[in-house]
């Protein structure tokens, strides 16, 4: 008997769960055990390993399996479920904030360019509103006289 699986006989609340360390349908799967009823497929869990800090994150690929009865390998305990909702929320909020900053920068730059253009026009004795293109209708009138000469010179 695999004494490491005896807990499955002692307590019906223990669940056998398969996880993968890698992506892809053909990635190797490892079995772990847990009391956590909230763990589901596609969740991330922390499991013990022999690398780094003796812990790593895996993705859950199967839950509530019965393969534990046929294994001679030790089945380790899942350390815990990784709740990525907070991290995703923070990233989403940052993305939104960056979009707002970019929008504000664009409006500021447009305002600065418009102010600069208006000042250049005033310095030449003209007004942006006097330009035919500044009107909103299709009833454009040609520029004549001194205004046309100043525009043509610039």
WOJO-V448271 format. One line per field, one symbol per residue. burial: + if it has 24 or more other C-alpha atoms within 12 Angstrom, else -. A space follows every 50 residues. Layout:
burial: ???
This chain:
burial: ----+--+-----++++++++--------+++++----++--++++++-- -----++++++++++--+------++++-+++------------------ -------------------------------------------------- ----
